[in-house]
Amino acid sequence: VQTCALPIFVEARAQLAADASAHAGKLAEMINANFGSFAEFKEKFMAAGAPGPAFGSGWIWLVASGDKLSIEFTKDAMNPLKAGTGTPLLTYDVWEHAYYLDHQNLRPRYISTFMDNLVNWDKASERLA
């Protein structure tokens, strides 16, 4: 089931600089409706990933189900499609191999870099459509 997670993770990191597309359009409206604001969503997503419930392998997901968004954690190769909880829009790999070379064991620093500089909000919005 890694065939679901890895492409979403790679595409999520496809652009090297974050842009404002997360703050406009349907995805932004849903983030605001479900989390209160983009800042609150970011805080909750980051908390889910660092430290989060994961020790070892796992994924943090932004998942859409109808007009609801949720932040989910899955272990190993599980994902929202397999679990039947919704459409994965964005994922963050908590496996140490995803960030160790750049951030050593500092997962909070990596997820901050991921959220501030690497998320491809256009791809997340495409998955919502």
N, C-alpha and C positions, 0 to 999 in steps of 0.2 A: 504494500500500500504506500510505499515511499514514492511511487510514481505520482501520487497526488501532492505530497508535501514538498518535494524537492523542486519541481518546476515553479510552484507558487513562491517558494522562498527565493529562488534565483531571480525570478521576474520581479519580486518585491524589492530586490536590491539592484535592479537593472540601471537605475539612474543614480548618478553619483552625488547629486545635490537635490535636496528636498525642494519642492515648490509649493505654491499656495493652492494647488488643486484639491487638497484635502479640506480646504476651508471654503469650498464653493460647490454648488450642485447638490444632487440627491444624496450622495454619500455624506457630505457635510451636514445636510439637514437631518439625516438619520443619526449621525453621531451626536449632534446637539440634542435631538429628541430622546435618545436612549441613554446618554451619559451626562447631559447637562451642558457640556461645552467640549471643544476639542481638547482643551487643557485637562479637563477631568478624565476624558477618555485616555489621553496619553499617560496620565498618572496611573490609572488603573491597569492599562496594558503593561506598562513598565513594572508595576508591582507584581503582576502575574508572572513576569519573566525573571525578575531578580529581586529578592531571592526566589520567589515563587515556590510551587510545590515540587519542582523537579530536582532530583539528584540523579545525574547521569543524563539519559536520553529523554527527549520530549519536545513538544511543540506548544507554542502559544498561538492562538488563532483569533482573528476577528471574523465572526460568523454572522451571516444574514439568514433570517428565517421570516419570510413575509416582511413586515415593516419593523421587525425587531432585530437589533444587533446585540451580540453577546461576545464576551471574551471567554474562551475556553482553553483548557489545558488538556493535552493528550499525551500519553506515554508511548514510547517506542514508535511503532509504525501506525498507530491509530490516528484517524483524522475525522473531521466532521461529516464527510460523505459516508464513510463506513459506519460511523455511529448514528447517522440519520438525524443529526441535529441542525443541519442547514448547509448553506453554501459558503465555503471558505473564501474570504476576500483577501486576507493577508495572513501570513504566518511568520513566526520568529522561531528559529532553531535554538533550543537551549543546550544542545549538545556542545560540549566544550570544543570539539574539533571545528565548530563554526567560527570561533573567535579567538582561540588560544594564541595563535601566532601574533596577532595584533594587540590583544588585551590580556594575555596570560589568564589568570583565574579571576579577572575583574569583570564578571558578567554584568553588573550594573552599568559599568562604563560602556560596555559593548551595546547593551540595549538602548542606552541614551544616544549613542552614535547612530544606531540603526534607525531610531525614531526621528532624530533630528536631521539626518543627512542621507539616508539610504532608501527609505520607503518610496516606492513608486506608486503614488496615489492614483495615477491614471489607470494602472493595471487593476488596482483594487476596485475602482469605479466601474471598469469594464466588466468585472465579474459580477457586480451588482445588477447590471442591466439585463 
